[in-house]
């Protein structure tokens, strides 16, 4: 499955990751689209 990963400050990539194993009471959501707000970009610059 695909994931967005912050690799270093200012460096974001779409990567392939293994599908997680769910525990009791957990759910996995399938998203149709994602909308990122400007606050996200300000925050990830300092990660």
C-alpha positions as CSV (number, residue, x, y, z in Angstrom):
1,X,0.0,0.0,0.0
2,X,1.1,3.6,-0.5
3,X,2.0,6.0,2.3
4,X,3.2,9.6,2.6
5,X,6.5,9.6,4.5
6,X,8.5,12.6,5.8
7,X,12.0,11.5,5.2
8,X,13.8,14.6,6.4
9,X,13.0,18.3,6.9
10,X,11.5,19.6,3.6
11,X,11.6,16.1,2.0
12,X,8.3,14.2,1.5
13,X,7.9,11.0,-0.5
14,X,5.2,8.6,-1.5
15,X,6.5,5.1,-0.5
16,X,5.3,1.5,-0.6
17,X,4.7,0.0,2.8
18,X,3.4,-3.4,4.0
19,X,-0.3,-3.6,4.9
20,X,-0.5,-3.5,8.7
21,X,-1.8,-6.4,10.8
22,X,-4.9,-5.2,12.6
23,X,-5.5,-5.9,16.3
24,X,-8.9,-6.3,18.0
25,X,-10.8,-3.1,17.9
26,X,-8.7,-1.5,15.1
27,X,-9.8,-0.6,11.6
28,X,-8.0,0.2,8.3
29,X,-9.5,2.9,6.2
30,X,-9.3,3.1,2.4
31,X,-9.2,6.7,1.3
32,X,-10.5,8.0,-2.0
33,X,-8.5,11.2,-1.8
34,X,-6.5,13.3,0.6
35,X,-6.5,17.1,0.9
36,X,-3.5,18.7,2.6
37,X,-3.9,22.1,4.2
38,X,-1.2,24.8,4.3
39,X,-0.6,24.2,8.0
40,X,0.7,20.7,7.2
41,X,3.4,22.1,5.0
42,X,4.5,24.6,7.6
43,X,4.7,21.9,10.3
44,X,6.6,19.3,8.2
45,X,9.4,21.8,7.5
46,X,10.5,21.5,11.1
47,X,10.1,17.7,11.5
